[in-house]
């Protein structure tokens, strides 16, 4: 995951209301209505909602999205387990391979593979003489019993892949250290995203994007030079603490560039580039199987993020919120010039005057969080559980994709590509069958696929992969719907705070997800059953949410409470679109 990012509290949302970027959803309303008119949106319509200016900068912003995918989930390969078996001193030579004809009586066969951590005990005569005689002298079934013993630290590996497991001798009982890397990565995101949101609000979107990308690149390169496990773990945390803000910051800049009719499409498309980044990671990892060089390939180009300080314009909305009126007007004039569209100075002056009034009103506004907590306690609790479920499953499936069997690099690549239709599908089904039923059905499909995968035979790779990909598509689809839905069930003045809170709680799921592969050590299908159970329970609980399709976004507490009333069709024009932050998937 995600898996989905956020500009404030480790959540994944930050979008624009009026001119200030500190709230998350644009209030729908008629352009003609004076109180609801957004002067900046009107200017964006006039100078081109997605012209050449937006297209160039939008393409630039897709690059940090791809790098964020590399940074946030590269540990799947750098800290992955490797396929190994015990080195049998009586049989193995320095040149022997992982597969050998005498493994049937020297190494136990479990879960369709040779046991990676134990071997059959050899008889005393063989043990005492094997060191002084040729290795094949006692390599026969009569010299091995039925009892097993630990391999120690002497292994034979199937592949040439080098990870921190082989580098720092992390095998068998110590494999929890490999899973811990993923948890620390997500703890870094938990810390870094709210900090990044704060600094982006304080010093600017463009500045934060350039600095965060460059610092993250530096952390990754230093991590590739790690001399021990502790150093690797430390820089894994620091990498995410400084770089996890790339997704929400790039996302926010991208949707602030375009006009109101293009925001939902722009948000969906730029999120797709995160999924493309995941697929590209699988391809690169297949060709660069040394973890040190893989990190250098992934991180070294990201140093060029610093160039964004000179080639990317700052967010107009952020400039307006900071009172930087001249700079904001200059960006708008440049956009109009590149798009070859006229921009009357009177409209610019009207925007600046309106902005001064809104800044003053913002300073006087109140955020009744405590009142919202009382009125919407069940809604908030259900939302938090739903977010937890999605982050657990979405990231958990990405991490477990490499354990499906077959080629793990192809599996991970498929895992990235299948998210693309999952991100587009909500745009088709949400308005047709409603948010609530779309969310419920998507989660139930995921639950069914995960449960069915437990019944598939161990040798049916095609069946396992098919069910996995359908389940991944379904949870991606429901995660995308969840962003839209969560942004629509809370009132304006607490919407961003509650969305951030729900997704922050949800990040606990992403911290636990890296531990789910360890469950397969005890029962192969345990992760799938866990995901199916959570998806099933949360899927049915989503029916407790109010339906928001064809309803006006709630402005007040009363409006949000009245969402539970029978559907009332809105009189909004068809081109009025609410703005939300879609997810980053694992």
N, C-alpha and C positions, 0 to 999 in steps of 0.2 A: 505499500500500500502500500500512494497512496497514495495512496495511496492516496491526494486530497490534502490541500494545505490551507493554511489559514494565516491571516495577517496579524492576529492579535494573540490569543491564548493557546497556541498549539493546536488550534482547530484548523479548519481548512477553508475559511471563507473570509473574504473581505471584498466587498464591492461598494458601489458608490450610491449615496443618496444625496440628491442635490449637488452642490459643489464640494462638499467635504467628504474625504475618503475614510472617515472614521466609523461609518455605519455601513450595513451590508446589503441593503436592497433598495432599488429605486422605486419610489411610490408611483404606482400606475395612476394615470389620470389623463384627461384630455389636454392637448397642447393649448387649446384655447382658454382653458381655465387659468386665471391669473395666479391663484394660490398654488396650483400644482405644476405650473410651467417651469421647466428647467432651462434656463437661458443657455447654459453650456450645451445641452443636448440640441437646442434649436440651432446653435451655431454649427455643431457637428453635422447636422442635417444639411445646412446650407453649403458648407465647404466640402461635403462628401463624407458619407458615413464609413466607407471603406475604400478610399481612393488610393492613389499611388503613395502618398505620404504614410498612410496607415499600413499599407501592404509591406513597404520596406521595413518599417519598424516592427511590424508583427513578425516578419521573417526573422529578424534579429532576436526577438524574444523567444522564439521557438528553440533557439540554441541552448539557453540555460535550462529549459525544460528537459532536453535530452541529457545534459550533463547531470542534472539533479537525479535522473533515473540511475545513471552510472554510480553516483556517489551514495545514494541511499540504500542500494541493494547489492553493491559489488561484493559484499561479504558472503553472498551465496556461493561464490567461487573462490575468493581468497581464503575463506575460513571453512571450506567444505571438508567433509570427511573424504577419505580416499578408499578405494577398494584394495584390501590387503589380506594376506593370510600369513600364518606362521612360517617362518623359515625352518625347514626340517633339516637339521644338521646331518642326519644319516643319509639323506637323499639329495638335498639341494647342493648345487655348486654355485660359484659366483655368477655363472652365465645362465643358470636355469630360469625358466619363465614362471609366470603366475600359474598357468595351467600345466599339469603334469600327470602322467598316467598313474602314479602311485599315491595320489591324493585320497583315493577312496579308503585307504586304510591308515592314513596319517592325519587327516584333517576332517572333522565332522562337517556334514552338509546340512545347512539349515536355511529355511526360507529361500529356496532356489539358488543358493550361493554357498561357497565355502565359508566356514566360520572364520571371522576376521580376528578373533582374539584368543582362540584356544586350539589345541592339537591333542591327538591321542598320546597317552603316556607310552614311552618306549621302555622295553624291558631293561633291567640293570646291566646285562651283558652288553647290550647295544650302546648304552650310555657310557660305559667305561672304556669301550674300545673304539668308539666312532671317531674320537679325536686323533687317534694314531693310525687309523686305517683309511683307505679310500672311502668317500662318502657313500658309494653304492654298495659297499660290503654288507651293510645291515639294512638295506632299503628293501625289505620284504615284509609281508603281512605278519609273519610269525614273530617279528621283533616289536610289534606294537599291540597294546591291549585295548580295552574298551573304555577305560577311564580317560578323562580329559584333564589337561592342565593349561595354565596361562602361557601365552607366547613370550611374555616378557617384553623386550623392546626389539626383537629380531624378526623382521617381516620381509615378505616378498610382495611387490606391488604389481597390480595388473596394468596400470597405465603409467605414462610418463609425467602425468600431472603433478605439479608441485604446489602445495598449499602450506599454510602455517602449520597444518597437522604434521606434514613430513619434515618441515623446517625446524619446528620446536618440539618434535616427538610427542604430539598430543594424540594418543590412541586409546581405544577401549574405555577403561574406567575414567579417563580424563576427557572424553569427548564432550562432556558438558561445557568445557571451556570454549569449544567451538560454537555451541549454541549461545553462550553468554555474549559472544561478539555481536550477534544480532540484537540481543536485548540492550546492550550498551549503546548500539547504534540508535535504537529508538528512544532511549533515555536522552541521548544527545539531541534528537529531534524535539523531544518534549521540552527541553531547556531552550534550544536554539530558536524554535519558531516564534514563541512569544517575544523573545529578545530581539529577533530580527524584525518582527512587526513593530516593536517600539522604536527601534533605530530607523526603520524605514519611514515611520510617521514623523520622526524627529529630524532626520537629515536628508530624506528624499528617497524615492523609489529607485531612481537610476543610480544614485550613489551607493545604496545598499546592495544593489544587484552587482555592481562592479567589484566592490570590496569583498562581499561574501563569496563570489565566485573565485576571485583570486586567492583569498585566504584558504578556501577549501582546497584549491589546487595545491597550495603549499603544504597543507596538512597531509594530503594524500601522498605527495612525493616523499615527505619525511617518513610517513608510515611505511613506504616501500623500502626504507632503509632500516627498519626495525631490527634490533639485535636480539630481542627476546619477546615473549608473549605479552608481558606487562606494557612494554613500550608500544606494541601494536594496538593493544586495547585502549591505551590512553589517547593515541592519536585518532583512533576510530571515533571516540567520543568527541574530541575537539573538532574533527572534520564535520560532524553533523551539527555541533553546537554553532559553528560559524556558517555552514553551507546549507542547512536545511531550509533557510528562508528563500532560497532561489525560486522554488515553485510558487509560493503565494505572491512574492514580489513581482515575478515575471507575469503571472496570471493577472494580477491587479493592473499592471501597466498596460497589458494587452487589451483588456476590456475597457479601460479608461480612454483608449485611443479611438475607439469606434463609436458610431452612432447607436441610438437605442434599438433600432430594428436589427442590428447586426450583433448585439452583445451575446445572445444565447449561442448563436452559431460560432462566434469567435471564441467563447469560453469552451465550447465542446471541441473545436478543432485544436486549440493550443493544448488542451489536456491530452488529446490523442498523441501528441509528440512525446509525452512521458511514456506512453505504452510503446511507441516506436523505439524510444531509448532503451527500454527493457529488452526488446527483441534484439537490438543491436548489441547489447551487452552479452547476450547468449552467443552471438556470432563471434565477437571479439575474443571471448573467453575460450571458444573452441580452437582458435588459432594461436592464442597466447596462453599457454598452460602453465606458465611460471608466475606465481602470484606477485612477485616483485615487479616484473616487467608489465604484467597486466595493469597494475596500479599506475605505473608510469604512462602507459598508453592512454588510460582513461583520464588521468588528471593533468598531465603536462599541457595539453592544448587549452585547458580551462584557465590558464594564467592570462590568456588573451581577454578574459572578461574585463580587465582593467580598461581596455579600449572603449568600452561602452560609455565611459565618462565623457568621451569626445564625439561619439557617433550616434548616441541615442538621446532623444530629447527627454527632459524631465516631465513627469505627469502634470498636466495642466490643472487637474483638480487638486493635487497636492500643493502646487504653487499658489493657487487661489486660497487654500486653507491657511497657508503661511503668510498671506498678505503680499506675496510676490507678484503684484499685479502686472508690472512691466514685463517680467519674464514670461508670465502666462500669456499675455497678449502677443508677445513676440513669437511664441510657439504656434499660436493659432494663425498668425499672419503667414508664417512659414508654411504651415500645412495648407492654407488656402492657395498660396503661390505654387507649391509643388502639385497640388491637385487641379490647378488652373481653374479655380472657382472664386467668385467675388466675395469679399467680406467687408460689409459696411462698417465704418468706424463707429457709427451710432449704436450698432448692435454690440460691439465690443464694450463701449462705455456702459451700456445697459447691463451687461453681464457683470462688470466690475462693481457697479453701484448695488446690484442685487446681492453680490457676494459679500459686500461689507455688511449689509443688513443681516444676512444669514449667519455670518460669523458672530455678530452680536447676539442673535437669538440662540445660537449654539452655546454661548457662554452662560446663558441664563436657563438652559434646559435642565431637566431633572430625569434621572433614570431609576424608576421605582422597582429595583430588582426584588426587594423583599415582598412587595405586593404581588409581583408576578409569580414568585415562588409559592405563595399561598394559593393563588388562583389556579395555577397550572402545575401543581405538584405531580400529579399522575402523568401528565403529558411530558413533563421534563424527565421524570424517572424512566418512562418508557422510551423516550428519545435517547437517553444515555445508554440504556441497555442495547438499543438498536445500533447505535454507533459502536459500542464495544463489540457486538457480534460481527459487524461488517469489517472492522479493522482486523479482528482475529482471523476471520475466514479469508478475507482478500489477501492479506499478507501471508497467512499460513499456507494457502494454496500455492502462492508463488514459491515459497521456500520448499514445499514438499514436491514441487514439480520435478526437481532433479532426482527424486527418489522413486519415480514411477517405473523405472526400468527403461531399456532401450538407451538411446543417446541422450544424456542429460542436457547437453547444450541445445539440441533440437527441441527438447521438451520445454526448456525455458524460453526459447524463441517463440514457440507456439503459444506459450502462456502470455507473452507480450502482445502478439498479434491478435489473439482472440478477444482482447480487451477493446479493440477498436470498434467492432460492431456492438459490443456491450455499452459503449459510451454513446453511440448514435441511436440505439434502439429506444431509449426513453423519450426522445423527441417525437417518436412515432406513436407510442402507446399511452403516454401520460394523459394527453387531452382526450383520447378516445375512451379509455376505461377508467380514468381517474388516477390520482396519485396513490391513494391508499391501496386499491386493488392491484395496481401495477407493482407496488412495493411488495405486497403480500405474495403475489403469484411468482415474482422473480425469486424471492427467498425460498419459497416452497419447491420450486424447480431445482434450486441449488441443493436443498436438503435431500430431495429424491435422488439426485445424481450421486451425492456423497454416500448415501445409504446403499445405493445399488452397487457402487464400486467395491463395497466390502464383500459382495457376493460374487464378484468376478474372479475367475481362476487366476492363479499366480502367473501362468504362462500366456494369458490373454492380454498382451500389451496393447493391441488395437482397441479392445473394449475398455480397458482402464483409461487410456488416453482420451478416448471419445467422451466418456462420462466426466472425466476431469475437465476437459475443455468446455463442455456444456455448463458444468457447474461454475467454472470461472467466468464464463460469459454472463451467466445469470446473476452472480454476486456483483460483478462489475456494473451491470444494468441497474440492480437495486441500489447500489452505492450511489450511483449518479442521481437516481430518483430521490434518495434520502437527502442529498444536498438541496435540491429544489424544495422538497417537502418541508424540511426543517426551517427553511427560510420563509415559509408561508404560514406556519402555524403559531407564530409569536408576533406580538405587536411591535411596531416600528421602534419605539424608544428603548426596548430591551432585546430586539431581535439579534443584533450582532453579539451581544454579551451572552445570550442563552445558546446561540448556535456555537459560539466558541467554547462555552462550558461543556456542552454535549460532546463535541468532537474532542475536547481535551480529555474527558473521561474515556472516550472511545480509544484514545491512544494507549490506554492500559492494555487493551487487546493486542495492539501491535507490539507491545513489550513482551507479552506472553507468547505470541505467535512463533518466535524463533525457538521456543522450547518444545513445540509440538512434534518436530521430527524425532525427539528422544522417546516419545511414546511408542513409536514404531519398533523400538528395541524390545518392548514387552509384548506388543501385539501389532502385527503389521498394519491392520486397518483401524487402529485406535485413533489416529488423527482424523480420518474420514468420518468415523462415527461421532467424534466430538464436534466436528463442523456441522454434520447433519442435525445433531441434537439442538445446537444453538440456533441454526437457521430455521428449524421447525418451530421452536418455541417463540423466537422473536418474530417470525413470519406471521403467526397467528395473533401475536400481541399488537402488530401494526394495525389490525382492524379496529383497535381502540382509538386510533387517531381520527380527528375530524377530516372529512374530505374538503380539499381546497380548490379543486378544479372548477373553473368558471366562477370563482368568487374573488372579490376585491381583496387585495392584501390588507390585513388588519392594521389599522393605525393606532387604535387605543386598546386598553385592556378589555373593554366591553366588546369591541369588534372581534378580538381573538376568542373571547368566550362564546360569542354568538356563532362561531364557525360550526359548532355542534348542531345548530339549527338546520332545518331543511334547506336544500340548495337554493340559492338566489342567484339568478343569472346576472352577470355584471353588464353594464352598459358601456364598457370600455371599447374603444376602437380596436379593430383587429391587429393594428400594428403596434399596440401598446404591449410591451414585454417587460415582465419583471426580471430582475438581474440577480443571478446567484452564482456561487462559486462551485464548479464541479470538482470531482475528486481526483487525487493522485492515487493510482492503484498499485499492489505488491506482486 
